[in-house]
Amino acid sequence: MDKDIYYMKLALEEAYKYKGQTHPNPAVGALIVKDDKILSIGAHKKAGTDHAEIVALKNAQEDVKGATMYVTLEPCSFHGKTPPCCPAIISSGIKKVVIGSVDPNPKVSGKGIEWLKSSGIEVEVGILKEECDKLNEDFFVYITRKRPFVTLKCAMSLDGKLAKENKESKWISSEKARKISHIYRKHSSAILVGINTILNDNPELTVRLEGNEYQPYSVVIDPNLDVPYDANIFKKGYEKIIIIVSKKADDKKKEYLKSLGVRLLELESFDIKSILKALYEIDIMHVFVEGGAYTISRFLEENIWDKMLIFRGYKFIGKGISLDFHSDFSKTYKVSLQIIDDTTDLLEIYNGYITV
């Protein structure tokens, strides 16, 4: 295997460990190598903390002068919540920087590369570009389309049903498929459902993976504010709940939920474009839509989605609930359809390389 590819893969694996919890920042991994020896590795872990390049420089136990840095995304060149990375790389004595993806953010795009080059650092761009782009496909959409990246998820029986006529849906998919679903939850900023899913299934909408501490927001589309006070979604903390509600909903209930720490987004229109605009404005970068059938169908009808995951179960339901849509996929921006069943490799999901 080519050395550049090998080292970039290691940087990618480090970045994926923190995907989701860096939002609205991208997930980035960095590696420093000198004389075929890995001196350090680093990743961006949370918005507002050191970027991957700075973490790698701080982690180095040896002099990095003359070394090569591998980084999955172009180093930043502007001062945001943290200082730009380029000056630290330049002053460290790094002689070469190998970059996977060019940052789509106009504040950075190409500027970081030129800054490094103008300082005498050799720069190579595009090593494992496809994999590095995939790592931050949600960030790319968030920046260029100015809306959250949308992943639709549903569990479907062999005869195409999402639930029985009585709306019972547990459990169409297997335990393995549910574990994969939790990995996708972890990679998201927020898990979104309609109020009917809360009333019928009462889900917790949490990430339940061994060793995981990160929890995405729960977003509920609930115009009339029908959510019960004892709903399971509140178990992970009121401050992690976002409810999209009508301005006409009960004011007393709104004020009470706000006092607990619940965030209410009061809208006049509940079309998907308006909902996503409101979420974008509070830095929600990636929305994982888990249902129910009506809510998922609305995203498909309005043709605003980027990825759809169908968890295929080996059961027949007969009469039941199906998706209802007439979407023109040819007009959808960079859509991806993935069918997941017990043949899907968990390791591929962890590394983000799932393809169909």
N, C-alpha and C positions, 0 to 999 in steps of 0.2 A: 504493500500500500504506500502511495505517495506520502511523504512526511507531512506536507502541508495539510493534506486531507485528514490524516490521523490526528494532528494537533487541533484542527478546527472541529473535528467531531468531539474531542474532549471538551472544548469550549462550549459546544452546543449542549452536551449532556449537563454541564454545570449550569447553564442558563435555564434549562428546562426544569430544574429543581425548584425554581422560584417563579415559574410562569403563573400569572394570575395575581400574585401578591405584589407585583411591581406596578400594576395599573394605577394611573393611566400612562405610565412609562412603559417602554418596551422591555422585554426580557433580554438580557445581554450577558454573555460569558466571555472571559478573557484568559489567555494563557501566555506565560512568558517562558521562552526557551533559549538556552545558550549552550552551544557545543553539544547539541543533541540531549541536553539535560533539561528537564522541566524545573524551572526555578520557583514558579508559583502559579496559582490559579485563582480566579476570582469571578464573582457574579454580582450583578445588581440585585439587591434583595427586597428593596422597598422604596417607593417614591420618597424623595427627600433625603435618602442616604447615599453613600458613595456609589458612583458608577463602577461597572465591572473593571474598567482599566485601572482606576484608583485603588480598588480592593486588591487587584493582582500586584500592583506596585508596592502596596503596604505589606502584603503577605510575603514578599521576596526576602529570603534570608541571606541572599548573596547579592553582590553587585550586578546590576542588570545592564551596565554599560556594554554596548556591542551586541545585546541580545535581540531576539525577534519577538514581537508581541502578536498573538493571534486574537482577533476580536470579531465576534459574530455580526456586529453592526458598527458602522462608521462612528468614530469618536466624535463627541459633541464639541461644538465650537462657540457656544454662547453660554451666558450665565443665566441659569434658571434658578431652581431651588438649591442647586449646587454649582460650583464653578465649572468652567469647561475643562474637558479632559486633555485637550491637545497640549497646553503648556506643561502639564505634569509629565506627559510622555516625552516631550522634547527635552525637558530639563533632566530627565532620568538617564539620558544617554542611549536609549533604545535606538538601534540603527535601522530596523525594518519593522513595518507594521503590515500584517496580512489581514485583510478585511473581507467578511462574507457578504454583507448587504450594504448598499448605500442607503443612508437615512432619507426617507421621503419628506421629512419635515423641512419646509423651505428655509427655516432658520439654520439648518445644518447641511442639507443636501449638497454634497460636493465640497463644501467649505472646509470641513474637517480634513478631508483628503488633501486639498490644496495647501492648507496651513502646515500640515506635516511635511509635504513635499518641499515647500518653500523654505523649510528649516533644515533641509538636507537629509531627511529621513526617506528611505526607500519605501514605497507603498505598492502593494499588490492587492487588487480588488477582484472579488468574484469567486474565491475558493468556497466550494459548497454553497454557491449562491441560492440554489433552489431550496435547500434545507434551511438556510438562514432566513430566507424570505418567509418560509412556512412557519418558522418559529414565531415570527411577528406579523402574521397575516392579519390579525385583528388590529394591531397598531397601525398598519399600513392603511386599512380601511378607515379607521378612526381619524387619521390625519388627512387623507386625501378626499374622503367622502363626507367628513364632518358629521358622522353619526356613529353609534356603536356598531361593532361587528355583530352579526346575528347568526347564532347557531340554533337550528330547530332540532329538537330531539323527540322521538316518539318510539314506543314499543308497539310492534304490530304483529298480529297473529299471521299464520300462513295464509288465511283467507282475507287478509287485509283489514282486519278490525283492530281498533285501538282499545275497545272495551265492550262489555256486554251491554244489552239494552238498558239494564238497571244501573249502568255507568261503573260497574265493578271492573277494575283493570288489574288488580294484583293477583298473580304475578305473571305477566305474559312472557317476559324475558327471563333468562337464567341468572343465577347468582354471579357468574362470571361477567355477563353483560352489565349487571348492575354495578359491579366494581369498576368497569370501564366508564360507566356513566359518572361515577364519582370522580374519576380522573379528569373528565371534561368539566365537571363542576369546578374543580380546583383551578382549572386554567381560565376561568371566567371571572368577570367583575361582579356579575349578578345573575341570579337564577330567577327567571320571570315565569309567572303563571297567572291565569285568570282567577277570579274569585270563586268560580264554580269548582275549580280544583281544590281550593282551600275548604270549601263547604262539603264536598263529596269525599275527598281523600284525606284531608287534614295532614298534609306532609310536613316534615320538619325542614326540608330544603337545605340540608347541611352536607358538608363533605365528611364522609366517614371512612377515612383511610388511616391506617396505622402510622402514627408519628406525625400526622398532619395537625397544624395549629391554625392555619389560615381558613377563614370562612368568608365566602363572597356574600354580597348583599342578597336579600330576598326582595323581589319586586312583585307586587300584586296589583293587577288592574282591577280596581274595585270602585266604580263610579259612585255607588250609593253607600259606600262604607259599611258593607255588611259583614266584614271580618269579625269573628267572635273574639272577645277578649282573652279566651283561653286557647286560642289556636296554637298549634304546635310550632308554627314559625317563630313565635316569640321566645321560644326556649333558648335560642342562641344569642339573645340580647336585643332589646328594642332598638338600639342604635344601628343595628344591621338590617332594619326593615324599612323599605320604601313602599308607600302605597300611593297609587295613582288614582286620584279621586276627583269627583265633580265639585265645583264651587258651591253647588246647591246641596251637598250632603250635610248631614246633621252637624251643626257647629259645635255643640257640646262634646260630641264624640271626637271630633277633630281636635279640639283643644286638649282633651284628656290624653289622646294618643300622643300628641306633640309633647305634652308634659312628661311622658314616659321616655321620650327620646326618639319616637318614630318620626321618620321624615315623610311629610305629605307633599305630593306634587299635585296641585290643583289645576285642572285643565278644563277648557271649554269644549275642546274637540278630542275625541278618543280614537281617531284614526291612527294607524301605526306610525306614520311619519311624524305626527305631533308627539306621540309617546316617546319615540326615539330621540327627537329633538330635545325634549325635556330631560331625558337621561344623559344625553351628550353634554348638556349644559352643567351637569353636576359631576362630570368626569367619569361616567360609566363607559368603559371602553369596549367591553365584550358582554353581550347578553346571551345567556343560555336559556332558551325557551323550552320549558318542559310541559306545557299544556295549559288546558286540555285541548281536545280536538278543535273546539271553536276558536280558541286563541291561535293555535298553530295555523288553522285554515285562513285566518285573517292576514297573517304574515304572508302566506302564499298567495292569497287573492290580491293583496296590494303589491305583491312581487318585491318585497324588501327582505332579503335574506342572503346569506353568504355560504352557509353550510347546512346540510340536513343530514342528521344521523338517524337511520332506521334500525332499531334493535329488533331483530327478527326472532320471534319465538316459535317453537315447533308445536303449536297448538292450533286447533280449529275452534272458533267461537260460534260461527253461524250468524244468527241475527245479532247485530250489534252496531257500534258507532264507528264510522269511517271518517277519513278526512274529506272535506268538501271544498274543492278549489278548481279553478280553471286558469292556472297561471301560465304565462308565456315565458318559459325558462330562457328562451333565446335573448330576452331583454334583461335578464338578471346579471348583475355584475359579478363575474368570477365565481359562479356557484360551484359547490362541491357536494355530491351526493355519496354518502358512505353507508353501506349496509354492514351491520355488525352482528355476528352470531358467535357460536362457540368455537368457530374455526379462527377467529381473530386473535392474533398474538398480543398478549398484554404488554410485552416488551415494546412492540411497535407503537402502542398507544403512549407508553411512558416517554418514548423518544420522539413522538410526534410524527412518525413516518408512515402512518396508516394510509393506504391507497386502496382503491377498488378498481 
